[in-house]
Each structure stands twice: as C-alpha cells, then as structure tokens.
Amino acid sequence: MKPDGHLRKLRAGDLEQLAATMRPEDAAEVRATGLEPLQALEQSVAASAITFAVELGGELAAVGGVVAVTNGLGPAVYHRPWLLTAPAVVRHRSAFWTLSKRVVLTLRSSFPLLVNHVDERYAAAVRWARRLGAEVRPAVPFGASGELFHPIVWRSPWAQG
C-alpha cells in the first residue's frame, strides 16, 4: 500500500516538531543563512502569504509557504516559495514527488515568477527543483558567510521580463 500525501493547515507544535526532526541537509542550508531551524521556520511562516504542512503516511514531512517579495511601491515583484523537510520525505519518496508536482503546478498557475535559492551543497534539493521544472542558475554567494547558493526560478509562460 502506498502512503498517502496531502497538504493541511499548520497546527500548534508543527514548527517545533519539524525543527527537531529536520533533515540534516535542510538544517545545514538554514544555518548557512545565519538562522537556526526553528528561527527559520518562524520567520518564514510570519513572512508568508500562504503556509502549509505536508503529511506523508500520517507523518509531518515538511512545512512550506510562499512569500510575496515587493519593492515597497506596490504589488509583489515575485514570490519566494520555500519548503523545509523531515526524513519522512525520503521514507515516502513517491508520495512526496507526486505531491510536489501538484504543488508546483498550482503555484506556477497562481504566481508568474517564483524565485528562491538552494544551497549548492544540497544536491538532492537542486535535483528536485530541476526535475520540477525550475531553471537552476549558477551558484552565487548568498549565505551568511558567502556560501554558494543556486538561484532557482520558475517562470510561468505568461510572465513578463
């Protein structure tokens, strides 16, 4: 029997649970930005217009969201999707992949330009973004100490620029 995967609203304790069980690669990426896992989750959720939890096989597997990035003069210039994961995404790889494709398709139909950065050392996340149709650009200094991160971009066909 395949484990099911679904999105749900965040619940009390989700951020603390994910921070305590975060995959080491995600935690290293977060720390490269100068934050600890719980700090990163709290700040990301607070800045997000959309947030969600991912459950796979009945386990909390990830927390994610979308931050609207503005120039301070009007509507969003672009949106920054983010996702931090727990080991359940590896245990339920197929369900995670299926759900990831649905979420990215929905986000791309809702937001013309999605941009974020992925730690160059996090090869699995770079492959995941590329397989989901992101343009993975050459790594540039981005982290708290100038660590290298790949800009990743999803541009909808109707996006301008």
Protein Blocks (a to p, Z undefined) as FASTA:
>chain_A
ZZddddddddehklmmmmmmgcfklmmmmmmnopafklmmmmmmmmpmbdcdddeehiaf
bdcddddddehlaccfbdcddddddfklmmmmmmmmmmmmmmmmmmmmmpmbdcddddfk
lmmlmmmmmmnopacdddddfbfnopacdddddddfklgZZ
